[in-house]
């Protein structure tokens, strides 16, 4: 039994005494201790592939802040790396693949990796983190969405316009569907293995779904996330969160795929989102990460604005509308976490 199960109950729309909070990318470069551990590891990938160091950095924000969850330290691109695409990180530029998927032959060679063999280091990290948490807090596991993974696999890294991916989408949709089918099966197996290893919540990060047209989003992103959620339905009591950055236009469609909660970026009014979704899903979000550059007084005021917009009752998990900036002062994070815990009680 968890000593603090507030997050789980909120995601399942059960009553809680306050609004729980965790932060996307809460173990990251804004923390000096994280940077020390990363330097000791030698590289980002060496950090990701060492369960002992993953455990260390996962716990670091929990030692500073009274957060309501831990999130597994890993990267969304571990799956395509395990497919043999050769992931590495270039300082100042982000992820790069040595062998991106460009040809029909490249696509034909893709197959889902075995998470218990080729991604064993992630499962070992889950086990170690759960042991270190001592049932104090829930552990969140995650994966990139099938479409978001495809964006990196085809482009070879980050992109301003995803021109190569979108050219494939419109000229050879059958090939993109082949990539997405492989990714869908890989993501499903990966999240199932994380649950079996000990995570108590799972989240799909659809970072680039919001770059699509409405029709393309439903066909190439949402449909595959729905397949993942449906395949994990047997894991009852493990809440499932779906987050599409820029996905507010499709909120009703996302809420209908069977997930327990929908993540919102900061461009969406959370009160309007609640009116649209009713009691179908919990909502997670959605403070603008840039608010954390302001004064503690402003941070508290903006946090209260989000809480008031959601209103009274269960089903809200406080978070940022996207990942925390590396330039954030940790003291500002403390002001946010403490403020949410204090201010949210009047709404419960």
N, C-alpha and C positions, 0 to 999 in steps of 0.2 A: 504494500500500500504506500502511495506517495504521501509524504508529509505535506507537500504543497501541490494539490491537484487543481488549483484554480484555473490554469490554462486549459486543461482537459475539459473541465466542466463548462467553461465559457465557449469552447469550440463546439460542444454538444448542446449549447443553448440551455444549460442548466443554471440555476441561481448561483451567484457568487457574491461574497461580501464587498468586493471591489473589482475594478477592471484590471485584468492581468496585463503585463507588458513584457515583451522581448523585442529585440532590435535586429533587423536584417543586417548581416555582416557584423554582429556584435563582437566577435573575436577578430580584430583586424588592425590595420596600420595606425589607427588613431591611438592605440594603446602602446606606451613605451615598452612594456613587458613583452608584448607580441613581437615587436621589432627586434628585441633582444633574442627571443627564441628563434625567429626566422633567420637572423644572422648566424646563430649557432648551427642551424640546420644546413646552411650553405646555399640553399635555393628553395624556391617555393614548392617545387615538386618533391624535393627531399623532405620538406616539412609535411606535405600531404601524405606521403607514403610511409611515414614513421608513426605507428599508433601511439607510442609514448609521447611524442611531441604534439600530435593531434589532441591527445587528452589534456596535455598541459595548456595549450592555447584555448581549448574549449572552456576550461575552468577559469581562465584569467578574468573575464568580465564578471563572472559570478563572485569572485573575491572582492571586486570593487563595488558592484551595484546589486541592489536587491531585486534582481530580475526574477521572473516567474518561470523561466525555462532556459535550458541549455540547448544550443543547436550544434550538431555535429560539425566539426571543422573539416571541410573537404572542399572540392571544387566541382562545379557542374560538368566539367569536361573529362572527368575520370572515365566515363563510359567510352567515348570515342578514342581516348588514349588506349584503353584496353582492347579496342578493335584493331590496334596497330597503326594508328595515324601519326604517332610520334609527337605528343604534346610537349611543348616547352614554353617558357615565359620570357619575353624580352623586356628588360627594364624600361619603363616609360611607355611601352607599347602594348603590353598585355599578352594574351595567349596566342601561340602560333602552332600550326601543325606542319610537320615536315612532309607529310604525304596526304594532302587534302584529296577529297573525292571529286574528281573532275570528269572522268570518262564513264561510259556505260560498263566497261570492264571493271573499273574501280568499284562501282556500285554493286555489280554482281558478286564481288568478293566479300562484301560486308556480311557479317553475321553477329548475332548478339553474343557478347562475352559471357562466360560463366562467372557470376558475381562471387561465388564461393571459392573460385580458383584465381581468376585474373584480377579480381578486386578484393582479394582476401584481406588486404591491409585496411580497407574501409571497415569491414566487418569486425576485424580485431580492434579497431579504434572504437567502434560502437560498444563492444563488450567491455573494454577498459574504461571508457567514460561512464557507462552505467555503473560499473563497480565503484568508481571514484565518487559518483554522485550520492551513493548510499541512500537512494530513494528519497532524497531531499526534494528534487525537482524533476519534471519530465524532460526527456531528451527528444529533440526534433531531428528527424532525418529528412533528406531531400534529394531531388534530382532536377536536372534541367528537363524541360518538356521535350518531346520528340522533335518539334519544329525548331526550337531554339538550338538544340544540339545540331540539327541539320544545317542551320545557318553557319555555324563555325566550321563544320565538316566540309561544306562546299566552298566557302569563302577562304578557308585556311586560317582564319582568325577573325578579329573584329572588323566591322565594315561600317562605313558611313551611310551606305544606301543599299547594301546587299544585292548589288547588281547581278552578280553571278548566280546567286540563289534564285532571284526572281526571274532571270532569263530562263533558268531550268524549269521553274514553276509554270511559266506560260508556254514554253516551247516543247518541253517534254514532261508534262505532269505525271506521266506513268513512272518515270525514273525517280522523281521526287517522292511519289507515293511508295516506291520500293524502299528508299532510304527511311522514310517515316515508319514504314511497317517494321523494319529491323529495329529502329530506335524505340518504337513502342514496345516491342517484345523485350528489348534490353532494359528499358526503364521499369517496366512491370516487374521483371525478375530482380532487378537491383533494389527496388523499394521493398519487395517482399522479403528479400534477404536481410535488409536493414531491420525490418520489423522482427524477423525471426532472431536476429542478433540482439535486439533489445530496444530499438527506438519506439517511442510511444505516440508520436505524431509524425505524419509525413507531409511534405509540401512539394508541389510542382512549381518550379520557377519558369514561367513562359516569358522570358525577358524580351523577346523580339516578336511575339505574336501581334503586338500593337502596331507593327509596321505594315501589316497586311490590309488589303481591302476587306470589306465586310464578308463578301462571298468567299474570298480566299482564306480568311481567318477560320470560318466555320469548316471549310473542307480540309485545310492543311494543318491547322493547329488544334482547334477545339475538338474535332472528331477523334483525334488520336489521344488527347488528354482524357476524353470520356472513356475510351477503351481501357486506359490505364486504371482509372477510378473504378470502373465496373469490374475489372479483373482483381482488384484489391478489396472488393466488397466483403469477402469472407473474413477479413480481419476486423471483426466488430469491436468497437471500443477504441479503435485506433483512428482518431480524427484525420481527415484528409483535406488539405488546403490547396486551392488553386489560385495562382497569382499571375495575371497577365498584365505586364506594364503597358499602360495605354489602353487597357481593355474595358474602360467604363462604358463604352458604346454597346458592348455585348454582355453587360452584366446579367441580364435576365437569362441569356443563353448559357452563360457559365454556371449560374445557380441551378440550372436544370440538369446538369450532367451527373448528379449524384454525390458531389463533394459535400463535406460538412461545413466548409468555410470558404469564403472568397476574399482574397487579398485585394486591397484597393491602393492605387497610387494616389499622390496628393492632389491630382487634378479633379478627383471625383468628390462631390459632396456626400459625406457618409450618411447624413440624414436622408437625402434623396435615395441613396443606395438602399437604406433600410426600408424606406417606403416601397421601393420597387420589388425587393426580394421578400418582404414580409417575414414569415417565420420559417422559410425554407432553409436558410443557411445562416451561420454566424458570419460576421464581418471582421476583417483584420485590417488595421491601419489607423490613420493614414496621414500623419503629420509630415509636412514638407521637411526633408532632411536639413535644408538650409536654415530652418528655425533654430537649430542648435548652434548657429554662429551668433545668435542674439544673447541678450542678457538673461540671467535666470528668471527675472520677473516676466520678461516677454515669453520665455519658454513655458512658464506656468500658465500664462494667459492663453497662449495658442493651444496648449494641451487641453485646457478647460473648454476652449471653443470646439475642439473635436469631440470631447466627451459630451458636451451639451447638444451638439448636432446629432449625435447618435441617440441621446436621450436615455430615459430610464429603462431598466430591464436587462435581461441577460443577453448573451450572444455577441459581445464586443471584446476583441483582443486588441489592445493598443500596440501600435507599431509605427515605424516610419513608412512613408509612401514608397521608399526604395532603400537601398543600402546606405549605411552611415558613411559620411565622407571621412577620408583619412586625415583631414585637417581639423576635425572636431576636437575641442577641448574635453577631456574626460569629465571635468567638473560640470560641464553643461549636461552631459548624459546623466550624471547623478541628480542634477536638478530636475530633469525630465522624469526619471524613474520615481523619485520620491514624490514629485508633484502629482503624477498619475495615481499613485497609491493613495495619496491623501485626498485629492480632489474628487476621485471617482466614487467614493463611498456614498455621496449624496444621491448618486444615480442607481443605487442598489438597495 
